[in-house]
Amino acid sequence: MDATVSRDIIERLRQQDCRWTLVCLRDGRRLRVLNIAWGLDEGELHHHITTNASPPSDGVEIDFFLTNEIVEIRDVETDRVLWQLGEL
């Protein structure tokens, strides 16, 4: 995964702001995401993402992962795949 794909993932998650999104990771975790904060450390290709922290919601877990850990992003309401590993 290169920096272009990482930026595309961030944009797709930003477009889902305040809508429930399912993010599936390589390690099998399936995370419910309502909002994200992200950054890119100097010299890195993959963004780091913190979920559900800004603003926080009662009963919603805050998670942290890198864009290169993601295998699929899905809209919870429509079940539509928004991004999938190998798409680009």
C-alpha positions in Angstrom: 0.0 0.0 0.0 1.4 3.4 -1.0 0.8 6.9 0.2 -1.9 7.5 -2.5 -4.0 4.6 -1.2 -3.5 5.8 2.4 -4.9 9.2 1.4 -7.8 7.6 -0.4 -8.7 5.7 2.7 -8.6 8.8 4.9 -10.9 10.6 2.4 -13.4 7.8 2.3 -13.6 7.7 6.1 -13.9 11.5 6.2 -16.9 11.3 3.9 -18.5 9.0 6.4 -18.2 11.4 9.3 -21.1 11.0 11.7 -22.3 7.9 9.9 -21.6 4.4 11.3 -18.9 2.7 9.3 -17.4 -0.7 9.7 -13.6 -0.9 9.4 -12.2 -4.5 9.1 -8.6 -5.0 9.9 -6.0 -7.7 8.9 -5.9 -9.0 12.5 -9.7 -9.8 12.3 -10.9 -6.8 14.3 -14.1 -5.2 13.1 -14.4 -1.7 14.3 -17.5 0.5 14.4 -16.4 4.0 13.5 -18.4 7.3 13.8 -15.6 9.8 13.3 -11.8 9.9 12.9 -8.8 12.0 13.7 -5.7 11.2 11.6 -2.1 12.1 11.1 0.9 11.2 9.1 4.3 11.1 10.8 7.3 12.4 8.9 8.8 9.8 6.6 5.8 7.4 7.0 3.6 6.2 4.1 0.7 5.1 6.2 -1.6 7.4 8.2 -2.5 6.7 11.8 -6.1 6.9 12.7 -7.9 7.4 16.0 -11.6 6.7 15.9 -14.6 7.9 17.9 -12.6 10.5 19.9 -13.6 13.8 18.4 -16.2 14.2 19.6 -16.5 11.1 21.9 -19.8 9.3 22.2 -21.0 7.4 25.3 -20.5 3.7 25.0 -18.5 3.9 21.8 -14.9 2.6 22.0 -11.9 4.6 20.8 -9.6 2.7 18.6 -6.2 3.3 17.0 -4.7 1.7 13.9 -2.8 2.4 10.7 -4.2 2.6 7.2 -2.1 -0.4 6.0 -4.0 -2.5 8.5 -7.3 -2.0 6.8 -8.8 -4.7 4.5 -12.3 -3.3 4.1 -14.5 -0.3 4.8 -18.2 -0.7 4.7 -21.2 1.6 5.3 -23.2 0.0 8.2 -26.6 1.4 7.1 -26.4 0.3 3.5 -23.9 -2.6 3.8 -22.1 -1.1 0.8 -18.4 -1.6 0.5 -16.6 1.8 0.4 -13.1 0.5 0.0 -11.5 -3.0 -0.2 -7.8 -4.1 -0.2 -6.7 -4.7 -3.7 -9.2 -2.2 -5.1 -6.6 0.2 -6.5 
